[in-house]
Each structure stands twice: as C-alpha cells, then as structure tokens.
Amino acid sequence: MITANTAKTECDRCGTCCINGGPALHYEDITLLQNNILHREHLITIRKGEPVFSPGAEKPKPARSELVKIKGKGIEWICIFFKEKEAACAIYNHRPLECTLLKCWEPADLEMIAGRKLLSRHDIIAPDDPLLPFITKHDDICSLESLDRLLSALDCENSQQQTITGLTALVNADMTLRAQADARFHLSLDLELFYFGRPLFKILDQFGIKTYEENGACRLYRFSSLSSEKLSG
C-alpha cells in the first residue's frame, strides 16, 4: 500500500491510462508496423485541426499536425489492446514508446516527447499507394480548418444560412469521397479510419450537431438538453 510517506515507483496496473485512450505513435514505433505487431486496422488518423486531448490537458485542442494513434474499442477511446479483466496490455512486450515512458507518478518523460516526431499516414503508406490521390483530395476538400471556420461563423446571424450551407456541403463531400474510396478499394471501416480519419459528422457530435439522412443526403441539426433545431442546407 502506498502511504503519504511512500513515493510511488512502479505501475499498479489500475488501467486508467489505457481507459483514457491509446497512444499516439512516434517515429520509434515504425518497427511495430514493420514487424507486424501493429496493423493499419489497429490505427486511427487524427487529422490536423481535429480536437484532441494532450497529456495533462483538461480540454481538447486542435491538433497542430496530423498524428496516428492506436484506436479505441467500439465508440469508446479505451485502447483496443487493453484486456480489462486482467487489467493488462495484450502487446505489453512490444508496446509503443508513449506507453513505455508513461509513469502517472512522474510524467516528465512523457511530456518531453508529447507532440514530437509523431508518425503520420505518409510515414506508413507507400508513395505509390493508389489510395494517396483520394487522401490528398479528401484533405484538400474536407479539411478540419474549413470545418473550424464554419463552426466559428455558425452563430453569426448575418451569414448563418451561408454557413449552414457550407457546413452541410462539407459533411456530404466527406461522405461522398469515403464512399468512392470504399467502392473502389473495398475498405473495411477499420481501414477507412486509418486512411481518412474520423468522419466529419462524428466530429460534429462534439459541438452539439447531429446528422440525419434525407433524400440520399446528409442534413444537420443542432441539439441541446432542451431543444433541437434543424439546419437546412
């Protein structure tokens, strides 16, 4: 038992770090992919500008650059390699750099590498991968910077309708490009999350905006604890 006079020196396997999400990958972790410890299906891309939590942060902030991280289970962020019954890691002997350095009682080592030498999709995907043109087009048309600008302008009455139209078009473009890539390359959902990151409609959930389908297209509505309001694009 740890008392007030006893300094913690080792992990007690509470699982808190694993429950809070899988680690971001760094250049040192590329060997885990090369040695087939990790596969693309295990990963999710966080695109530049997407709201993310940094170590020690209380609120999400836009990602300053693209990063790739081990994804969570189902709709949660719990690391897919966390074995909850045993409170153990399924790849402990081959765990990524952040997991190796993480010490909840002494965060300095992890803080030193936070945001540095992060892997992106382009470090993992071969230069001749036929999906690259789709990824480039998707990043150009459906950037998180564009989404952020539209969200910032959503409550401005003078341009609200124009903003709603732009936001709806952005969500539909995102879905269309994903559907085109899926049709051509038969991507699983797991691979889609690596190649294209989270769908924009999922990110909009964080901002109180839901989507629904009408006549084959996505429509938006804002919701709160008291009411909901359709946003017709």
N, C-alpha and C positions, 0 to 999 in steps of 0.2 A: 504494500500500500504506500502511496506517495503522501507524505505529510508536508506541512508547511516548511519544515526544515530539510526536506529531501528534494534535491534537484532531479527532475526527470531526465533520463539519459537514453531511453530506448522506447520504441513504439509499443503501446499496449494493445494494439490491434482492435481499436474501437470502431474502425471503418469510417469515421467521419470524413476523412479526406476523399475516400473512394465514393462515398454517397454524394459528395458535392460536385462530382464530375470527373471525367477522365482528363489526363494531362494533355497539354499541347506538346507537339513533337519538335525536337531541335535537330540540327544537323547531325549530332552524335547518334541520333536514333535511326538514321537511314539504314544502318546494318540490320535493324529488326525487320525491315521490309525486304532487304536483300536476302536475309536468311529465312524468310517465310514465317517469322514469329508473328508479324503483323501483316494483314492483307488490306487492300483498299476498302473492302467491305466492313472493316473494323473502324473506319475513319469517317470523320465529318469535316468538311471545309467550313471555316468561318471566314467569310469574305471581308475585305477592307470596309470599314464603316459599320459592320454589324455590332449591335450592343453585346458586350461580353463583360464578365467579371474577371478582374485581375486579382492575383493573390493579395489578400488583405483588404480589398476594396469592399465597401458596403453597397454600392450601386453599380450597375453596368455602365460601361462607357464604350463609345465606338472604337472598334479595333483599328489601331493605327496602320496595320498591314495585314495581309492575309496570313492565316495560320491553319494548320491541320491538327486535329486532336482526336483522341480516342473517343468514340461516341458513347452515348448512354443507352440504357435499356428502355425499350418502349418509348413512352413520351417523357420519361424522366432523364435526368443527366447522370444517374448512377452509372459508374464505369461498367462497361459490359464484361470486364474481366474480374469484377468483384464477386466473390462467392459469399453470399450473405449468411448462409447457415454456418459456414466455417469462419466467417469474418477473415477471409484470406484472398490473396490475389492468384488468379489462375496462371499468370505468367511471371510470378514473383522473381524467378531467377533471371528473367530477361526483361525486366520492367524498364520503361523509358527513363530518361535522365531526370525529369522532374520528380518522378516517384522515388528515385534513388536519393535525391537530395532533400526531399521533403521531410522536415522534422518540425512538427507543430510547436514544439517547445523551444525551437531555435531556428527561426525562419530565414536567417541571414543568407544561407547558401542558396536557397530557392529564389529569394528576392534578387540576388546578384545576376541570375540568368533570365529573369522574367522579361519577356518581350525581345530577347536577343537570340540571334541565329536560329530563328524559327523556320521550320520547313513549310513550304507552300506546295500547291499542286504541281507547279512547274519543276520542283525538285524531284518529284516522284514519277510524273508522266513523261514518257519518251518523246523527244522532239518530233517524231514522225507519227505520233498517235493520231488517228483520224478524228478523234473527238476534239482535238485542240481548236479547230475553227469554230465549233459550236460553243466551246468555253469562252473563246475570245469575243464572239458575237454576243453571248449572254452577258458577259461582264460589261461590254460597251452599252448595251441597251437597258440592262436591268441592274445598274449599279446601286449600291447602298447609299452612295452620296446623293443620287437622284431621289431615292426614297426619303432620305432625311430632309432634303429641301422641300419636298411636297408636304411632309408631315408638319414641318415648321410653319408652312403657309396655310395649313388646313383651317385654322380658326380666324383667318383674316377674311372678314365679310366681303370686302371689295373683290377678292379673287377666289372666293370659296368654290364656286361652280367650276371654274377653270382648273383649280387644284384637284377637285374630286375627279374630274375627267382624266387628268393626268395620272392620278393615283390608280384609278381603275384600269387605265390602259397599261400601266406598268405591271400590275398584277397579272393581267391577261397575257402580256408579252412573255412574262416569266413562265407561265404555264404552257404557252404555245411552244417556246423553244425547248422546254423539257420534253414535251410530248413528241416533238420532231426527233430529238436525240434518242428517246426511248424507242420510237418506232423503227429507227434505222439500226440501232445497236443492241436492242433488246436488253436494256439496262434494268437490273433489279433496283428496288427502292434504295437498298444499301449503297449500291454503286452511284446512283443518282446523287445521293447526299455527299458523296466524296467529290464527284465531278462538278456539281453545280451548287453545293451548299444547301442550306435550308430554303424552302420556297418562301417567297415574299409574304404570302398570306399567313404563314406561320409566324414570321417576324412581326407582322402587324397585330397579332394577338396581344403582344406586349404593350401595345399602345391603345388597347380598347377598341380595335377594329376587327370585325369578323367578316368572312366572305360567305356568299351563297351563290348557287348556280341558277341562272335564269336564261332560257333560250340559248343554251350552249355556251354562255359566257359567265365570267365571274362578276358578281356585284358585291358592293361593300355596305356594311352598316356599322355604326358606332354603337357601343353599348356601355351601360353603367349599371350600378346596382338598382337604379330607379327606372331607367327607360332605355329604349333603343331608338336609333334614328337611321333610316336607310340613306345611303349615299348613292344617288343615281348618277352613273357616269354617262 
